[in-house]
Amino acid sequence: MKAFIVLCLAVVVLGYTDADDVYQRSKRGFRDIKTISVPKPYPVYIPKPYPVIKQVPIKVQVPVKITVPKPYPVHIPKPYPVQVTKTV
């Protein structure tokens, strides 16, 4: 890639000889100027020199103390008052 860029810059530098000459060419209507097409840069895949190992996070269950509420006394009303008499 670097060699390609250096080659393009060398063509551009060697192509234009003098600013006055370029001005004269532009007055003549671009008849002598040759254009070159430069390809667009594209992403290059560079393989990594070492294998990539993905580390999967291991979930560790940490014991957590959960407070359980104590049962509170619930008063359940009876349907009617019952007189309890002890009989022997």
MMTF fields as JSON, N, C-alpha, C and O atoms, coordinates in Angstrom:
{
  "mmtfVersion": "1.0.0",
  "mmtfProducer": "UNKNOWN",
  "numBonds": 351,
  "numAtoms": 352,
  "numGroups": 88,
  "numChains": 1,
  "numModels": 1,
  "chainsPerModel": [1],
  "groupsPerChain": [88],
  "chainIdList": ["A"],
  "bondAtomList": [4, 2, 8, 6, 12, 10, 16, 14, 20, 18, 24, 22, 28, 26, 32, 30, 36, 34, 40, 38, 44, 42, 48, 46, 52, 50, 56, 54, 60, 58, 64, 62, 68, 66, 72, 70, 76, 74, 80, 78, 84, 82, 88, 86, 92, 90, 96, 94, 100, 98, 104, 102, 108, 106, 112, 110, 116, 114, 120, 118, 124, 122, 128, 126, 132, 130, 136, 134, 140, 138, 144, 142, 148, 146, 152, 150, 156, 154, 160, 158, 164, 162, 168, 166, 172, 170, 176, 174, 180, 178, 184, 182, 188, 186, 192, 190, 196, 194, 200, 198, 204, 202, 208, 206, 212, 210, 216, 214, 220, 218, 224, 222, 228, 226, 232, 230, 236, 234, 240, 238, 244, 242, 248, 246, 252, 250, 256, 254, 260, 258, 264, 262, 268, 266, 272, 270, 276, 274, 280, 278, 284, 282, 288, 286, 292, 290, 296, 294, 300, 298, 304, 302, 308, 306, 312, 310, 316, 314, 320, 318, 324, 322, 328, 326, 332, 330, 336, 334, 340, 338, 344, 342, 348, 346],
  "bondOrderList": [1, 1, 1, 1, 1, 1, 1, 1, 1, 1, 1, 1, 1, 1, 1, 1, 1, 1, 1, 1, 1, 1, 1, 1, 1, 1, 1, 1, 1, 1, 1, 1, 1, 1, 1, 1, 1, 1, 1, 1, 1, 1, 1, 1, 1, 1, 1, 1, 1, 1, 1, 1, 1, 1, 1, 1, 1, 1, 1, 1, 1, 1, 1, 1, 1, 1, 1, 1, 1, 1, 1, 1, 1, 1, 1, 1, 1, 1, 1, 1, 1, 1, 1, 1, 1, 1, 1],
  "groupList": [{"groupName": "MET", "atomNameList": ["N", "CA", "C", "O"], "elementList": ["N", "C", "C", "O"], "formalChargeList": [0, 0, 0, 0], "bondAtomList": [1, 0, 2, 1, 3, 2], "bondOrderList": [1, 1, 2], "singleLetterCode": "M", "chemCompType": "L-PEPTIDE LINKING"}, {"groupName": "LYS", "atomNameList": ["N", "CA", "C", "O"], "elementList": ["N", "C", "C", "O"], "formalChargeList": [0, 0, 0, 0], "bondAtomList": [1, 0, 2, 1, 3, 2], "bondOrderList": [1, 1, 2], "singleLetterCode": "K", "chemCompType": "L-PEPTIDE LINKING"}, {"groupName": "ALA", "atomNameList": ["N", "CA", "C", "O"], "elementList": ["N", "C", "C", "O"], "formalChargeList": [0, 0, 0, 0], "bondAtomList": [1, 0, 2, 1, 3, 2], "bondOrderList": [1, 1, 2], "singleLetterCode": "A", "chemCompType": "L-PEPTIDE LINKING"}, {"groupName": "PHE", "atomNameList": ["N", "CA", "C", "O"], "elementList": ["N", "C", "C", "O"], "formalChargeList": [0, 0, 0, 0], "bondAtomList": [1, 0, 2, 1, 3, 2], "bondOrderList": [1, 1, 2], "singleLetterCode": "F", "chemCompType": "L-PEPTIDE LINKING"}, {"groupName": "ILE", "atomNameList": ["N", "CA", "C", "O"], "elementList": ["N", "C", "C", "O"], "formalChargeList": [0, 0, 0, 0], "bondAtomList": [1, 0, 2, 1, 3, 2], "bondOrderList": [1, 1, 2], "singleLetterCode": "I", "chemCompType": "L-PEPTIDE LINKING"}, {"groupName": "VAL", "atomNameList": ["N", "CA", "C", "O"], "elementList": ["N", "C", "C", "O"], "formalChargeList": [0, 0, 0, 0], "bondAtomList": [1, 0, 2, 1, 3, 2], "bondOrderList": [1, 1, 2], "singleLetterCode": "V", "chemCompType": "L-PEPTIDE LINKING"}, {"groupName": "LEU", "atomNameList": ["N", "CA", "C", "O"], "elementList": ["N", "C", "C", "O"], "formalChargeList": [0, 0, 0, 0], "bondAtomList": [1, 0, 2, 1, 3, 2], "bondOrderList": [1, 1, 2], "singleLetterCode": "L", "chemCompType": "L-PEPTIDE LINKING"}, {"groupName": "CYS", "atomNameList": ["N", "CA", "C", "O"], "elementList": ["N", "C", "C", "O"], "formalChargeList": [0, 0, 0, 0], "bondAtomList": [1, 0, 2, 1, 3, 2], "bondOrderList": [1, 1, 2], "singleLetterCode": "C", "chemCompType": "L-PEPTIDE LINKING"}, {"groupName": "GLY", "atomNameList": ["N", "CA", "C", "O"], "elementList": ["N", "C", "C", "O"], "formalChargeList": [0, 0, 0, 0], "bondAtomList": [1, 0, 2, 1, 3, 2], "bondOrderList": [1, 1, 2], "singleLetterCode": "G", "chemCompType": "PEPTIDE LINKING"}, {"groupName": "TYR", "atomNameList": ["N", "CA", "C", "O"], "elementList": ["N", "C", "C", "O"], "formalChargeList": [0, 0, 0, 0], "bondAtomList": [1, 0, 2, 1, 3, 2], "bondOrderList": [1, 1, 2], "singleLetterCode": "Y", "chemCompType": "L-PEPTIDE LINKING"}, {"groupName": "THR", "atomNameList": ["N", "CA", "C", "O"], "elementList": ["N", "C", "C", "O"], "formalChargeList": [0, 0, 0, 0], "bondAtomList": [1, 0, 2, 1, 3, 2], "bondOrderList": [1, 1, 2], "singleLetterCode": "T", "chemCompType": "L-PEPTIDE LINKING"}, {"groupName": "ASP", "atomNameList": ["N", "CA", "C", "O"], "elementList": ["N", "C", "C", "O"], "formalChargeList": [0, 0, 0, 0], "bondAtomList": [1, 0, 2, 1, 3, 2], "bondOrderList": [1, 1, 2], "singleLetterCode": "D", "chemCompType": "L-PEPTIDE LINKING"}, {"groupName": "GLN", "atomNameList": ["N", "CA", "C", "O"], "elementList": ["N", "C", "C", "O"], "formalChargeList": [0, 0, 0, 0], "bondAtomList": [1, 0, 2, 1, 3, 2], "bondOrderList": [1, 1, 2], "singleLetterCode": "Q", "chemCompType": "L-PEPTIDE LINKING"}, {"groupName": "ARG", "atomNameList": ["N", "CA", "C", "O"], "elementList": ["N", "C", "C", "O"], "formalChargeList": [0, 0, 0, 0], "bondAtomList": [1, 0, 2, 1, 3, 2], "bondOrderList": [1, 1, 2], "singleLetterCode": "R", "chemCompType": "L-PEPTIDE LINKING"}, {"groupName": "SER", "atomNameList": ["N", "CA", "C", "O"], "elementList": ["N", "C", "C", "O"], "formalChargeList": [0, 0, 0, 0], "bondAtomList": [1, 0, 2, 1, 3, 2], "bondOrderList": [1, 1, 2], "singleLetterCode": "S", "chemCompType": "L-PEPTIDE LINKING"}, {"groupName": "PRO", "atomNameList": ["N", "CA", "C", "O"], "elementList": ["N", "C", "C", "O"], "formalChargeList": [0, 0, 0, 0], "bondAtomList": [1, 0, 2, 1, 3, 2], "bondOrderList": [1, 1, 2], "singleLetterCode": "P", "chemCompType": "L-PEPTIDE LINKING"}, {"groupName": "HIS", "atomNameList": ["N", "CA", "C", "O"], "elementList": ["N", "C", "C", "O"], "formalChargeList": [0, 0, 0, 0], "bondAtomList": [1, 0, 2, 1, 3, 2], "bondOrderList": [1, 1, 2], "singleLetterCode": "H", "chemCompType": "L-PEPTIDE LINKING"}],
  "groupTypeList": [0, 1, 2, 3, 4, 5, 6, 7, 6, 2, 5, 5, 5, 6, 8, 9, 10, 11, 2, 11, 11, 5, 9, 12, 13, 14, 1, 13, 8, 3, 13, 11, 4, 1, 10, 4, 14, 5, 15, 1, 15, 9, 15, 5, 9, 4, 15, 1, 15, 9, 15, 5, 4, 1, 12, 5, 15, 4, 1, 5, 12, 5, 15, 5, 1, 4, 10, 5, 15, 1, 15, 9, 15, 5, 16, 4, 15, 1, 15, 9, 15, 5, 12, 5, 10, 1, 10, 5],
  "groupIdList": [1, 2, 3, 4, 5, 6, 7, 8, 9, 10, 11, 12, 13, 14, 15, 16, 17, 18, 19, 20, 21, 22, 23, 24, 25, 26, 27, 28, 29, 30, 31, 32, 33, 34, 35, 36, 37, 38, 39, 40, 41, 42, 43, 44, 45, 46, 47, 48, 49, 50, 51, 52, 53, 54, 55, 56, 57, 58, 59, 60, 61, 62, 63, 64, 65, 66, 67, 68, 69, 70, 71, 72, 73, 74, 75, 76, 77, 78, 79, 80, 81, 82, 83, 84, 85, 86, 87, 88],
  "secStructList": [7, 2, 2, 2, 2, 2, 2, 2, 2, 2, 2, 2, 2, 2, 2, 7, 7, 7, 2, 2, 2, 2, 2, 2, 2, 2, 2, 6, 6, 1, 1, 1, 7, 7, 7, 7, 7, 7, 7, 7, 7, 7, 7, 7, 7, 7, 7, 7, 1, 1, 7, 7, 7, 7, 7, 7, 7, 7, 7, 7, 7, 7, 7, 7, 7, 7, 7, 7, 7, 7, 7, 7, 7, 7, 7, 7, 7, 7, 1, 1, 7, 7, 7, 7, 7, 7, 7, 7],
  "xCoordList": [0.833, 0.0, 0.877, 0.587, 1.951, 2.833, 3.541, 3.762, 3.896, 4.577, 3.645, 4.083, 2.379, 1.394, 1.255, 1.178, 1.222, 1.096, 2.34, 2.24, 3.515, 4.763, 4.795, 5.236, 4.333, 4.297, 3.372, 3.711, 2.2, 1.257, 1.852, 1.714, 2.516, 3.121, 4.248, 4.423, 5.016, 6.097, 5.538, 6.107, 4.427, 3.796, 3.301, 3.436, 2.726, 2.21, 3.36, 3.278, 4.447, 5.576, 6.276, 6.62, 6.49, 7.174, 6.275, 6.762, 4.97, 4.03, 4.009, 3.977, 4.026, 3.999, 5.435, 6.108, 5.887, 7.277, 7.407, 8.287, 6.555, 6.707, 5.32, 4.391, 5.181, 3.88, 3.492, 2.315, 4.477, 4.197, 3.725, 2.836, 4.331, 3.948, 2.51, 1.737, 2.174, 0.807, -0.173, -1.268, 0.221, -0.658, -0.882, -1.999, 0.169, 0.034, -0.866, -1.67, -0.722, -1.563, -3.021, -3.907, -3.271, -4.656, -5.287, -6.499, -4.475, -5.022, -5.369, -6.239, -4.689, -4.959, -6.165, -6.577, -6.723, -7.938, -7.695, -8.427, -6.699, -6.434, -6.174, -6.527, -5.569, -5.336, -4.141, -4.137, -3.124, -1.912, -1.881, -1.051, -2.788, -2.746, -3.427, -4.57, -2.699, -3.268, -3.659, -2.892, -4.854, -5.319, -5.165, -5.34, -4.836, -4.756, -5.843, -6.16, -6.401, -7.441, -6.799, -6.12, -7.029, -6.477, -7.609, -8.655, -7.424, -8.508, -8.745, -7.83, -10.001, -10.35, -9.744, -9.663, -9.326, -8.782, -9.89, -11.017, -9.563, -10.534, -9.929, -8.707, -10.775, -10.228, -9.508, -10.012, -8.333, -7.51, -7.569, -7.354, -7.862, -7.923, -6.512, -5.818, -6.095, -4.773, -5.001, -5.519, -4.623, -4.847, -3.932, -2.787, -4.448, -3.653, -2.677, -3.023, -1.465, -0.471, -0.726, -0.041, -1.676, -1.937, -3.432, -4.245, -3.8, -5.235, -5.895, -5.35, -7.047, -7.766, -8.705, -9.566, -8.535, -9.377, -10.315, -9.885, -11.6, -12.57, -12.786, -13.006, -12.72, -12.967, -14.434, -14.931, -15.109, -16.519, -16.591, -16.028, -17.283, -17.365, -18.193, -19.292, -17.644, -18.333, -19.048, -18.442, -20.358, -21.137, -20.982, -21.303, -20.492, -20.309, -21.437, -21.677, -22.128, -23.219, -22.648, -22.072, -22.82, -22.332, -23.48, -24.59, -23.234, -24.332, -24.748, -23.929, -26.017, -26.547, -27.511, -28.363, -27.377, -28.253, -29.559, -29.586, -30.626, -31.942, -32.71, -32.842, -33.205, -33.962, -35.409, -36.088, -35.85, -37.24, -38.046, -37.676, -39.148, -39.938, -40.567, -41.034, -40.563, -41.144, -42.666, -43.263, -43.276, -44.745, -45.353, -44.974, -46.268, -46.893, -48.236, -48.857, -48.682, -49.944, -51.142, -51.303, -51.953, -53.15, -54.355, -54.514, -55.173, -56.379, -57.515, -57.963, -57.973, -59.091, -60.345, -60.43, -61.294, -62.51, -63.367, -63.482, -63.961, -64.835, -66.206, -66.562, -66.96, -68.273, -69.241, -70.061, -69.147, -69.995, -69.273, -68.437, -69.58, -68.905, -69.382, -70.578, -68.415, -68.752, -68.296, -67.138, -69.202, -68.878, -68.282, -68.92, -67.052, -66.396, -66.606, -66.236, -67.184, -67.392, -66.654, -66.701, -65.986, -65.206, -66.112, -66.726, -66.154, -66.971, -66.063, -65.22, -66.274, -65.445, -66.34, -65.857],
  "yCoordList": [-1.195, 0.0, 1.258, 2.224, 1.236, 2.408, 2.609, 3.739, 1.489, 1.599, 2.204, 2.96, 1.874, 2.42, 3.931, 4.671, 4.382, 5.822, 6.56, 7.637, 5.979, 6.612, 6.681, 7.683, 5.625, 5.614, 6.699, 7.388, 6.855, 7.899, 9.291, 10.161, 9.499, 10.809, 11.088, 12.226, 10.052, 10.237, 10.6, 11.437, 9.975, 10.299, 11.733, 12.441, 12.168, 13.54, 14.54, 15.549, 14.259, 15.194, 15.254, 16.338, 14.1, 14.09, 14.565, 15.008, 14.473, 14.887, 16.395, 16.888, 17.127, 18.587, 19.107, 18.942, 19.719, 20.183, 21.592, 21.864, 22.482, 23.88, 24.483, 24.119, 25.411, 26.037, 26.891, 26.972, 27.53, 28.36, 27.49, 27.877, 26.313, 25.39, 24.909, 24.792, 24.634, 24.194, 25.315, 25.067, 26.548, 27.684, 27.813, 28.08, 27.626, 27.703, 26.584, 26.798, 25.388, 24.275, 24.541, 24.219, 25.13, 25.378, 26.427, 26.411, 27.335, 28.331, 27.687, 28.182, 26.575, 25.915, 24.983, 24.434, 24.799, 23.988, 22.539, 21.67, 22.248, 20.902, 19.879, 18.711, 20.282, 19.314, 18.422, 17.258, 18.937, 18.157, 17.442, 16.561, 17.827, 17.237, 15.874, 15.745, 14.865, 13.518, 13.236, 13.485, 12.717, 12.423, 10.932, 10.1, 10.62, 9.216, 8.96, 9.829, 7.773, 7.429, 6.605, 5.611, 7.04, 6.358, 5.565, 6.135, 4.258, 3.485, 3.902, 4.335, 3.761, 4.139, 3.126, 1.936, 3.602, 2.652, 1.756, 2.204, 0.514, -0.435, -1.084, -1.169, -1.541, -2.141, -3.45, -4.299, -3.597, -4.785, -5.639, -5.147, -6.928, -7.848, -8.298, -8.889, -8.015, -8.432, -9.491, -9.173, -10.746, -11.774, -11.57, -11.138, -11.882, -11.724, -12.891, -14.012, -12.655, -13.728, -14.743, -15.764, -14.499, -15.431, -15.738, -14.901, -16.921, -17.23, -16.435, -16.308, -15.919, -15.117, -16.044, -16.697, -16.095, -16.939, -16.02, -15.162, -16.221, -15.403, -16.009, -17.212, -15.173, -15.64, -15.407, -14.281, -16.511, -16.41, -16.167, -16.934, -15.1, -14.84, -15.921, -16.262, -16.451, -17.484, -16.797, -16.072, -17.047, -16.434, -17.283, -18.471, -16.661, -17.345, -16.898, -15.705, -17.891, -17.543, -17.236, -18.097, -16.013, -15.569, -15.744, -15.279, -16.41, -16.568, -15.213, -14.458, -14.935, -13.658, -13.956, -14.838, -13.227, -13.433, -12.685, -11.461, -13.454, -12.853, -12.957, -14.038, -11.831, -11.832, -12.212, -11.58, -13.254, -13.7, -13.056, -13.149, -12.404, -11.767, -12.82, -13.868, -12.504, -13.432, -13.408, -12.361, -14.574, -14.56, -13.822, -14.042, -12.979, -12.194, -12.854, -13.491, -12.705, -13.354, -12.709, -11.489, -13.563, -13.073, -13.476, -14.639, -12.515, -12.782, -13.152, -12.337, -14.401, -14.837, -14.831, -15.578, -14.002, -13.975, -15.227, -15.723, -15.717, -16.883, -16.406, -15.24, -17.31, -16.865, -16.419, -15.525, -17.021, -16.59, -16.934, -17.838, -16.23, -16.539, -17.891, -18.151, -18.714, -20.044, -20.109, -19.836, -20.466, -20.613, -22.004, -23.018, -22.023, -23.308, -23.683, -22.943, -24.804, -25.282, -26.605, -27.49, -26.697, -27.89, -28.941, -28.732, -30.043, -31.128, -32.321, -32.688, -32.905, -34.061, -35.277, -36.379],
  "zCoordList": [0.0, 0.0, 0.0, -0.706, 0.798, 0.846, -0.486, -0.922, -1.13, -2.424, -3.466, -4.333, -3.381, -4.32, -4.149, -5.13, -2.883, -2.613, -3.093, -3.682, -2.841, -3.29, -4.809, -5.373, -5.481, -6.945, -7.479, -8.441, -6.855, -7.291, -7.092, -7.952, -5.953, -5.708, -6.7, -7.136, -7.06, -8.026, -9.396, -10.096, -9.784, -11.074, -11.074, -12.072, -9.951, -9.871, -9.921, -10.621, -9.169, -9.125, -10.48, -10.95, -11.109, -12.399, -13.532, -14.573, -13.334, -14.386, -14.562, -15.69, -13.464, -13.54, -13.463, -12.445, -14.52, -14.551, -14.013, -13.196, -14.454, -14.083, -13.922, -14.642, -12.971, -12.755, -13.954, -14.306, -14.584, -15.764, -16.928, -17.686, -17.058, -18.124, -17.921, -18.871, -16.667, -16.365, -16.677, -17.181, -16.377, -16.668, -18.17, -18.614, -18.946, -20.405, -20.93, -21.837, -20.35, -20.786, -20.461, -21.252, -19.297, -18.913, -19.826, -20.045, -20.359, -21.292, -22.628, -23.344, -22.976, -24.248, -24.178, -25.2, -23.017, -22.93, -22.583, -23.055, -21.78, -21.268, -22.37, -22.206, -23.486, -24.565, -24.274, -24.675, -23.586, -23.372, -22.016, -21.792, -21.118, -19.781, -19.828, -20.265, -19.368, -19.305, -17.856, -16.926, -17.693, -16.336, -16.069, -16.96, -14.836, -14.442, -13.406, -12.593, -13.445, -12.465, -11.355, -11.609, -10.129, -8.964, -8.327, -8.019, -8.121, -7.513, -6.066, -5.365, -5.638, -4.269, -3.295, -3.598, -2.14, -1.16, -0.613, -0.403, -0.39, 0.144, 1.382, 1.506, 2.295, 3.522, 3.223, 2.488, 3.799, 3.574, 4.834, 5.942, 4.651, 5.794, 6.138, 5.311, 7.364, 7.829, 8.909, 9.98, 8.646, 9.666, 10.864, 10.724, 12.025, 13.24, 13.347, 12.975, 13.848, 13.915, 15.021, 15.077, 15.89, 16.981, 17.024, 16.631, 17.494, 17.581, 18.705, 19.801, 18.417, 19.403, 20.172, 19.582, 21.475, 22.322, 23.089, 23.86, 22.858, 23.577, 24.959, 25.098, 25.953, 27.312, 27.641, 27.62, 27.945, 28.303, 29.804, 30.586, 30.212, 31.648, 32.352, 31.915, 33.445, 34.217, 35.374, 36.163, 35.451, 36.518, 37.781, 37.791, 38.82, 40.098, 41.012, 41.199, 41.58, 42.485, 43.864, 44.528, 44.262, 45.564, 46.555, 46.294, 47.693, 48.664, 49.233, 49.758, 49.115, 49.584, 50.726, 50.611, 51.82, 52.964, 52.712, 52.579, 52.653, 52.43, 53.745, 54.318, 54.206, 55.46, 55.158, 54.348, 55.831, 55.662, 56.776, 57.947, 56.421, 57.483, 58.408, 57.962, 59.713, 60.682, 60.533, 60.281, 60.693, 60.608, 61.811, 62.961, 61.511, 62.578, 62.937, 62.086, 64.185, 64.588, 63.9, 63.878, 63.352, 62.659, 63.506, 63.877, 63.794, 64.59, 63.644, 62.838, 63.757, 62.909, 63.79, 64.765, 63.445, 64.273, 64.036, 62.915, 65.124, 64.994, 64.524, 64.696, 63.936, 63.436, 64.549, 64.334, 65.694, 66.802, 68.095, 68.11, 69.185, 70.443, 71.014, 71.147, 71.335, 71.852, 73.315, 73.63, 74.172, 75.582, 75.78, 75.499, 76.266, 76.473, 77.949, 78.861, 78.136, 79.512, 79.676, 78.821, 80.789, 81.025, 81.671, 82.717, 81.004, 81.572, 81.827, 81.009, 82.993, 83.311, 83.411, 83.673]
}
